[in-house]
Amino acid sequence: MPVEREKLEADVLIVGAGPAGLACALRLSQLIEQNSAGGNPPAISAENIYVLEKARELGAHQLSGAIMDPCALRELVQDFEKTAPLDTPVTGDAAYFLSETGSWKLPITPPPLQNHGNYVVSLNRLTKWLGGLVEKAGVNVFTQFAGASLIYEGKGIAGVITEDKGVDKNGKPKDNFTPGYELRSKITVLAEGPRGSLTKNLVNQLHLDGLNPQVYGIGIKELWDVQPGKIETGYVAHTLGWPLDSHKYGGGWIYGLSDNRVSLGMVVGLEYKDSLFDPHEAFQKFKTHPFVRKILEGGKLVRYGAKTVPYGGWHSMPQSYVDGGLIIGDSASLLNSQRLKGIHTAIKSGMLAAEAIYEALAAGNTSANALSAYQKKLEASWIRKELWEVRNFHQGFHDGLWPGLFNAGLQFVSGGRGLTDPARCRPGYQDFRRLDRPRELVDQSTRFKGDGTLTFNRLTDVYHSGTRHEEDQPCHLVVSDPSICADRCVREYGNPCQYYCPAAVYEMVLETGQPKLKINASNCVHCKTCDIADPYQIVNWVPPEGGGGPNYEGM
Ligand SMILES: Cc1cc2nc3c(=O)[nH]c(=O)nc-3n(C[C@H](O)[C@H](O)[C@H](O)COP(=O)(O)OP(=O)(O)OC[C@H]3O[C@@H](n4cnc5c(N)ncnc54)[C@H](O)[C@@H]3O)c2cc1C
C-alpha cells in the first residue's frame, strides 16, 4: 500500500555527518555570512540546509585511526587549535617489519608514514565538535535519520526518502509507525563515507563509475587503557608483515594517545584469495606479537570497531556531479591509501563542494553542468596533486607485498606513474579462489576464541562497540537469493561471510539437515564489508532504522 509521506523542502541536503558532510555545511554557512557581511543578499539561508545522519548521535559512526593532517581543517576553521578536541600532536614515528616473533625497525620512516605536524585525534570527538559549529551556524542537523532511497528526477536526483520508523521484522507497521519523510532539495550531497548505500545506487543507476571500480580494505580497531609508561603520548608506529602473509595488502598501527590510552588496529585489503581468511582473527593475533603484547600487557580493552576504507584513489573516483547532486569525501574515493588518510581530503572536498553549490544556487542553475564546477575545483586543488602522485599505489599490491613496494618506489621517483599508468584493477571479491568442496558446513566451534584478556572473540568485541539496533525491524542486510548461500557458496567458497564479517553477523546453520544462512543483524557495526566482499554480490546493505548501529565513543 502506498505510504502517505510528509514532504519537506531544503535548498541543500547533505546525507552523512562525517568530516566531509559537516565541512560542506560549515563552509556553506561561512559563505552565507561572508555574502551578508559584504552587503550581498545570500543565495540561501542556513535554516534551508539539512544534514542527515543515521547514527544515534553525531560521531557515533565515526571510526578512524586517526592521525589527522590538519591542513584542511586549518583552511576551514583557522583557529581550530584553540577549541578542537585534538588528543595529542605526533611526537615521534617509526615503521617496523614484523615476523612471527621478531621486529625490525626501518632505518628511515617512509615519507608517507612520517607524521610530524599531524595530530592524533578521536574522530568521534572531532566530528561532534565540528557538528557543534554547524549547529551553531543555524544549519539543521538531524541524527537518527537515514537516507533510505534517492528521489530520481530527470537525469539526476532531487532529494531522499528517509527510512520508515516502527516497522516490524515482517515489514508490517507497528503502533509507533512513522513514515519516512520525502525530503526534496535543490542540491543533494552524498557524504556517506565508504560504500554509501545511496551512492552505490546512484553510481550504478547513472553509470558513474570511474576508470577502475572501487576497491576496499577493512580496518579493525581497538582502544586500550594501558599501564603508565608503556607508550609515549604522541608516539606513532606502523607495521608491515606478520600476521599477514606477503599476498595480503595491509598492516598494523599503534598510536599512543593521552592518559595512557592506545589506539591500535589493522587494515587488510579486501582482495585476498583465501575465502576462509578471518581479518578479525588476524588482528587478534597481531596483539600477541611481542612488540604489541608488551604495550598492552596489564591493560584493558575499552572499545572496538570496524569499518571499510576505500583504497581505489583517483582512478576509482566516480563522476561526482549529476543534475541536483554531488558526491564528496570517502564516497567520492578521495582517501589517500598510501598515507591511510582521508580526513583532510574529506574536509577539503566538502569545502569545495560548498563553494560550487553556493555558486550554482546564486546562479539559479543546479544542473550537472553547473555542478561540474566542483570537479574542476577538486582538480585545481591540492587534493588532485596529492592523489595523483599515488594514483597507481594500491593497484601495485595486487600481486603481493614485494611487487607492491617495488612499484611504490618507482612511483615515488616517477610522480606516481609506476610500472603501468593507469594501472587497472578489478573488484576484490573476484579474487577469491574457489574451494570446490562437498556441501558441508565447517565446524564453527573450532573458530578462534581468544584468551579473554589480550585477545577476544568477535562477540566480546561487538559488545565493546556499543552496537544496538531495534530487534523487531526488517533485516537491513538484504540477501537477494539465500539459496545461493546454502548451495553454491557452501561448495564454491565455504561461505566467506562467516569469516570476513568482523561482527559475527553471518552464520551458516543446519535446519532439518540442510545448510541455511542465519543473519544476526543486530550485531552489525555498519562496516559494509558484506556488501563489498560477497563473491556473488547478492548482499545489499541498506540503512536500518535510524539510531541503530555502533557507538564509537572516543574512537
Ligand atoms: C580503520 C580506519 C583507519 C583510518 N585512519 C585514518 C587516519 O589515521 N587518518 C585519516 O586521515 N583518515 C583515516 N581513515 C579514513 C577516514 O576515517 C575517512 O577518510 C574519513 O572519515 C572520511 O570522511 P567522510 O565524511 O567522507 O565519511 P565518514 O567519516 O565515513 O562519514 C560518513 C557518515 O555518513 C553517515 N551515513 C552513511 N550513510 C548514510 C545514510 N544513507 N543516511 C544517513 N547517514 C549516513 C555515516 O553514519 C557516517 O557518519 C581511516 C579509516 C578507517 C576505517
Ligand as a Chemical Component Dictionary entry (heavy atoms), coordinates in Angstrom:
data_LIG
# 
_chem_comp.id                   LIG 
_chem_comp.type                 NON-POLYMER 
_chem_comp.pdbx_formal_charge   0 
_chem_comp.three_letter_code    LIG 
# 
loop_
_chem_comp_atom.comp_id 
_chem_comp_atom.atom_id 
_chem_comp_atom.alt_atom_id 
_chem_comp_atom.type_symbol 
_chem_comp_atom.charge 
_chem_comp_atom.model_Cartn_x 
_chem_comp_atom.model_Cartn_y 
_chem_comp_atom.model_Cartn_z 
_chem_comp_atom.pdbx_ordinal 
LIG C1  C1  C 0 40.367 1.800  10.302 1  
LIG C2  C2  C 0 40.491 3.157  9.683  2  
LIG C3  C3  C 0 41.599 3.951  9.983  3  
LIG C4  C4  C 0 41.706 5.217  9.406  4  
LIG N1  N1  N 0 42.757 6.002  9.771  5  
LIG C5  C5  C 0 42.832 7.260  9.301  6  
LIG C6  C6  C 0 43.848 8.140  9.747  7  
LIG O1  O1  O 0 44.665 7.796  10.598 8  
LIG N2  N2  N 0 43.863 9.408  9.248  9  
LIG C7  C7  C 0 42.960 9.832  8.321  10 
LIG O2  O2  O 0 43.034 10.995 7.893  11 
LIG N3  N3  N 0 41.990 9.010  7.872  12 
LIG C8  C8  C 0 41.902 7.756  8.345  13 
LIG N4  N4  N 0 40.879 6.938  7.930  14 
LIG C9  C9  C 0 39.949 7.417  6.898  15 
LIG C10 C10 C 0 38.962 8.440  7.442  16 
LIG O3  O3  O 0 38.329 7.962  8.600  17 
LIG C11 C11 C 0 37.948 8.742  6.351  18 
LIG O4  O4  O 0 38.624 9.077  5.174  19 
LIG C12 C12 C 0 37.001 9.879  6.721  20 
LIG O5  O5  O 0 36.320 9.585  7.906  21 
LIG C13 C13 C 0 36.033 10.134 5.578  22 
LIG O6  O6  O 0 35.073 11.074 5.963  23 
LIG P1  P1  P 0 33.629 11.074 5.282  24 
LIG O7  O7  O 0 32.891 12.196 5.905  25 
LIG O8  O8  O 0 33.765 11.016 3.827  26 
LIG O9  O9  O 0 32.977 9.678  5.704  27 
LIG P2  P2  P 0 32.624 9.089  7.143  28 
LIG O10 O10 O 0 33.565 9.584  8.176  29 
LIG O11 O11 O 0 32.503 7.630  6.949  30 
LIG O12 O12 O 0 31.201 9.698  7.470  31 
LIG C14 C14 C 0 30.054 9.301  6.768  32 
LIG C15 C15 C 0 28.842 9.484  7.661  33 
LIG O13 O13 O 0 27.673 9.274  6.890  34 
LIG C16 C16 C 0 26.739 8.533  7.641  35 
LIG N5  N5  N 0 25.854 7.861  6.676  36 
LIG C17 C17 C 0 26.207 6.931  5.760  37 
LIG N6  N6  N 0 25.159 6.597  5.007  38 
LIG C18 C18 C 0 24.112 7.326  5.450  39 
LIG C19 C19 C 0 22.753 7.425  5.047  40 
LIG N7  N7  N 0 22.286 6.744  3.993  41 
LIG N8  N8  N 0 21.947 8.262  5.734  42 
LIG C20 C20 C 0 22.419 8.995  6.784  43 
LIG N9  N9  N 0 23.703 8.937  7.195  44 
LIG C21 C21 C 0 24.552 8.128  6.524  45 
LIG C22 C22 C 0 27.616 7.591  8.446  46 
LIG O14 O14 O 0 26.919 7.112  9.580  47 
LIG C23 C23 C 0 28.790 8.479  8.799  48 
LIG O15 O15 O 0 28.591 9.168  9.999  49 
LIG C24 C24 C 0 40.739 5.670  8.495  50 
LIG C25 C25 C 0 39.615 4.882  8.210  51 
LIG C26 C26 C 0 39.487 3.639  8.800  52 
LIG C27 C27 C 0 38.262 2.810  8.527  53 
# 
loop_
_chem_comp_bond.comp_id 
_chem_comp_bond.atom_id_1 
_chem_comp_bond.atom_id_2 
_chem_comp_bond.value_order 
_chem_comp_bond.pdbx_ordinal 
LIG C1  C2  SING 1  
LIG C2  C3  SING 2  
LIG C2  C26 DOUB 3  
LIG C3  C4  DOUB 4  
LIG C4  N1  SING 5  
LIG C4  C24 SING 6  
LIG N1  C5  DOUB 7  
LIG C5  C6  SING 8  
LIG C5  C8  SING 9  
LIG C6  O1  DOUB 10 
LIG C6  N2  SING 11 
LIG N2  C7  SING 12 
LIG C7  O2  DOUB 13 
LIG C7  N3  SING 14 
LIG N3  C8  DOUB 15 
LIG C8  N4  SING 16 
LIG N4  C9  SING 17 
LIG N4  C24 SING 18 
LIG C9  C10 SING 19 
LIG C10 O3  SING 20 
LIG C10 C11 SING 21 
LIG C11 O4  SING 22 
LIG C11 C12 SING 23 
LIG C12 O5  SING 24 
LIG C12 C13 SING 25 
LIG C13 O6  SING 26 
LIG O6  P1  SING 27 
LIG P1  O7  DOUB 28 
LIG P1  O8  SING 29 
LIG P1  O9  SING 30 
LIG O9  P2  SING 31 
LIG P2  O10 DOUB 32 
LIG P2  O11 SING 33 
LIG P2  O12 SING 34 
LIG O12 C14 SING 35 
LIG C14 C15 SING 36 
LIG C15 O13 SING 37 
LIG C15 C23 SING 38 
LIG O13 C16 SING 39 
LIG C16 N5  SING 40 
LIG C16 C22 SING 41 
LIG N5  C17 SING 42 
LIG N5  C21 SING 43 
LIG C17 N6  DOUB 44 
LIG N6  C18 SING 45 
LIG C18 C19 SING 46 
LIG C18 C21 DOUB 47 
LIG C19 N7  SING 48 
LIG C19 N8  DOUB 49 
LIG N8  C20 SING 50 
LIG C20 N9  DOUB 51 
LIG N9  C21 SING 52 
LIG C22 O14 SING 53 
LIG C22 C23 SING 54 
LIG C23 O15 SING 55 
LIG C24 C25 DOUB 56 
LIG C25 C26 SING 57 
LIG C26 C27 SING 58 
# 
